[in-house]
């Protein structure tokens, strides 16, 4: 994860004396059968670092697509659900914010995985920080066509109608929408698909936050904003791809003393 943290990695003996990790934040895995190394990297994360924290926040697009909770027993989905459940059973509290790819995640998935579904955005206070969490697509207000689409598909009535369709029909529609989205993205400027500064400021203000953490844009970074009450920080999480070189991915860790540290997909501290 580039530009997301500054501390020099501690020596092993010093690391043991560091305050406990209270929360991990990760997003944009885009898990799919065609990317087995990425899936394995995430499963390794769940079997290792995710067991050594108090809270785990999944901030959307864990899956490349989710057609509904009645698809939970697909092989990839079941592996991930079982791995999440093992983390929850180990005593870690898991939270989920839906992304633009998996917004049809519902209560059956949440119960099976042992996690809590959160609204977007979601404010919390932890380790001395007033934080607002989001998947991040709400901030891309310059992309008017996408924002209109998002408003439509997040309506309960639309989702009820969609989930009433046969599963295979839903999967076919998702493929059509995804192909159309990719074609449209090639015609849009990168700036249009990035976070809008006015939307960022509004989310900070509405949630009385001094720290924002989100994904979605696939532009990992640490942004600093001057503010009369002290600076505000916005951390953008990376997307994951461990199937092509160079590999991408990682997470953000919050320690009990309020320190933040980024890690790459291999678990190494980010520069």
N, C-alpha and C positions, 0 to 999 in steps of 0.2 A: 504494500500500500504506500504510494508515494506521497510525500508532503503531509503526512498525517500525524507525525509525532516527532519529538525532538530529543528525549532523554537518551543518553548513551547506554547501551545494554549493560546490565549489571553483571558482575562476576557471579559464578554459581553460589558462593557463600553469602554474598550481599543479597542476591535474589531471594534467598530463603528468609531474609530478615525483612523483606518488603511487605507492606500491608497487603492483606488478602484481596483478591480480585472479587469485586461485588457484582459486576455485570459485564457481559459480553454482548456486542452488537454485530450482526452480520446480515447481509442482504444479497440479492441478485445472484443466487446460485444457478438459476435457470436449468435445473436438473432435468435430464432427458436421457432416454436409453442410448442415444447416439454419442453421449459424452461420458463413458464409464469412468475415466480417470478423475473427472470432476466429481462424480458421485462418490468415488472412493475417498477422495480428499476430504469431502464433507463428512463422510462417515468416520474418518480418522479424527476429524475435529470433534465430532460428537463423542467419540470414545475417549478422547484425551482432554484438551483444554475445556471443553464444555462441562466436564464433570468437576472441574476445579474452580467453579464460580458459584455464586448464590443465585443469580438470575441470568437468563439467556433471552435476548430479544431478537426475534427473526423479523426483519423489516421488509418483507415482501419479495415476490418473484423467487421464492424457493424453488418452484417448479416452472419450467418453460410454459406449461399449460396445465390447467386443471378444469376438467369438464364437469365436475360435480363429485360429491362425496360417495356416490355409488360406484365410482371408479377407484375406490381406496385399495382394492385388492389386486390391482395391477402390480406386477412384480416389483418395479422400481418404487412405486408408491408404498407398498407394504414394507420394503426394506427401510425406507426413510421413516415411516410411521413407527416401526418397531424400534429403530435407533433413537428416535426422539423420546419414545415412551421409557426406554431404558435410562435416559438422562433424567427424566422427570422422577422415575422410581428411585434414582440415586439421591434425590433430595433437592434438585435444581428446579427452580420455578421458571417455566418457559412461557413467553408471551409472543404473540403473533400479530403483525399488521399486514393486511393484504396488499399485494402488489397489483400492477396492471395485467399480469399474466395469470395470477391465481386468485382473483377476487371472488371466485365461486367456492373457495374454501368455506366450510360450514361447521356446524356443531358436531356432526359425526366424526369428522377429521379431528377436531379439537379434543373430543373425548378420547378417541383412540390414541392420539399422540400425547395426551396428558398436558395440554397447554391451554392458555387463556387467549381468546380473541380480543384484540383491542381496536378502538376506533382510530381513524387517521384524521387529524393529528392526535397525539396522545402526550399530555404533559405529566411529568413526575419530578419529584425531588429525591435525590439519592446522592450519597457521598458529598454532600455540600453543594451540589449543582442543581439549579433549576433547569430541567431539560425538557425539550419538546422533540418527540420522535415522529417520524413520518416515513412512508415509502419514498416520497419525493416527487411523485408525478403531479401532486397538487400545486407544486411550485412552478411548473412549466407553463405558465399562463399565456406566454406568447404563441404557443401552439394551439390556436383556437379550435381547429378541427378535432384535435385529440381531446381537449377539455370538454367539447360538446359530446363526444363519444363517451368519455368517462362519466359525465353526468347522467347519460342515458342508461349505461349498463350497471351503474350502482343503485339504480332505483329498485326497491324490493319487488314491485310488480313485474318489471322486466326480468329480473332474476327468477321469479317464480314461473313465468312463462317459459323461460329458457330451460329451466331444470325439468319442466314437464315434458320436454322433447325426449325421444329415445337417446340413450347414451351415445350410440354410434353416430347419430345425426348431429349431436352436440360436438363431437370430436371433429366431424367434417367441417362444421361451421367454424370451429376454432382454427383449423388449418387454413381455411379461406381468409379469415380475418388476419391471421398472422402473415400470410403471404402478401395481402394487401397492405398491411402496416409496413412491412419491409420495403415494398416498392415505393410507398409514400415517403418513408424516411430518406430514401436516396435522393428525393427531390427537395428535401427541406434543408435549410442551413443548420449547422450545429448549434448556433446561438438560439434559434427558435426552440430547440429541444432541451435547452439548459434551463436552470432555475432563474427566475426573474427576480431581480433585486427588490422590487417593490413587494412581491409576494413573500419573499424571505422576511423582509422587515415586518410585514403584517402578521406572519405566523409567530415571529418572536414576540410581538406586542400582544397579540391575542392570548398567548399562553404564558405571559410574564416570564419568559425564559431567557437565560443568558448562554445556553448551549443548545445547539440543534444537531441532530444526527439523522441522516437519511441516506438512501441509495438512489436507484433508478437511473441517474444520468450516466453512469459508468465513467465518471470523471473523478476518481478519488483525489481528495484534496482537503486542506485545512484552510478555511477562510476566516479572516479576522475583520470585524466591523467595529469601528469606534462608536461609543455610545455614552451619553451623559452619566449613566450609572455604572460605567465601566465597560470594557470591551465585550463584545459578543463573539462567540466562536461557532462556526458551522463546519461539521465534519461530514464529508461525503464518502460513503463506503464504496469499496470496489466491487465490480462484478467478478465472477469466477469463471475461469476457463483453464483447466489443467490438462486439456487434451491437445492443445496446440502450443507451439513455442513462439515467443516466451510465455510462460504460464502467468495467469493472473489470479487474484483472489486475496482474501484475508479478512480480518476482523478488528474491531476496536475493543480494547479492554479498559474498564474503569476500576481503579483500586479504591480501597476504603479511605485513603487520604485525599481522594479527589483527582489523583494523577491519571492521565489518559495515555495509553500506549497502543500503537498500531502493530499488527502482526501480519505477515504474509501467509499465503495458503499453506506453506510448509511449517508454520509455527515460529518463524524467525522474526525478531523485532524489525520493524520497518525503519528505514532511514528517514 
